Amino acid sequence: MDTQEQSSQRPTFLTVLCILSFISCGLGIIGGILLAVGSGALAAYIPGMGVGGMGFSILTLVLNIAFLYAVLQMWKQLKMGFYIYVGLQVVSVIAPLIFGIPFSVLGLIFPVLFIVLYYLNFKHMN
């Protein structure tokens, strides 16, 4: 293997992070779809659930699709994916507060943790 191939090889740590993120995105997309269907069904029974619940579920679905795109870019070792990922994490922490969903400490810890872990691999991205 020459030096050109060695420099373009994705580090194992980045590979593991991306695989974990792919799993998370997949579950998030499925959850977003179920949340959209469920909030539509619950809107008939719970007053005031309609617009806010449906809006948050659609936002959740869109964010997870965008996360998938960002992680695919980092899988390809592109720095643009990291920047998109960080922006999406900021939106995902702020969005529940806008929709009146209580603040969750885990909703802050995991995004910060993954941003730091991806940043440790930033030097391997182009």
TAJONOR-V161005 format. One line per field, one symbol per residue. ss: DSSP state (A for helix, B for strand, O for the rest). phi: phi as a letter, one per 30 degrees, with the letter a starting at -180 (. if undefined). burial: + if it has 16 or more other ideal C-beta (glycine too) atoms within 10 Angstrom, else -. A space follows every 10 residues. Layout:
BEGIN
ss=???
phi=???
burial=???
END
This chain:
BEGIN
ss=OOAAAAAAOO OAAAAAAAAA AAAAAAAAAA AAAAAAAAAA AAAOOOOOOA AAAAAAAAAA AAAAAAAAAA AAAAAOOOAA AAAAAAAAAA AAAAAAAAOO OOOOOAAAAA AAAAAAAAAA OAAAOO
phi=.ddddddcdd dedddddddd dddddddddd dddddddddd ddedccdide dddddddddd ddddddeedd ddddedicde ddddeddddd ddddeedddi dedbdddcdd ddeddddddd ceddcc
burial=---------- ---+--++-- +--++--++- -+--++--+- --+------- --++-++-++ +-++-+++-+ +-+++-+--- ++-+++-++- -++-++---- ---------- +--+---+-- +--++-
END
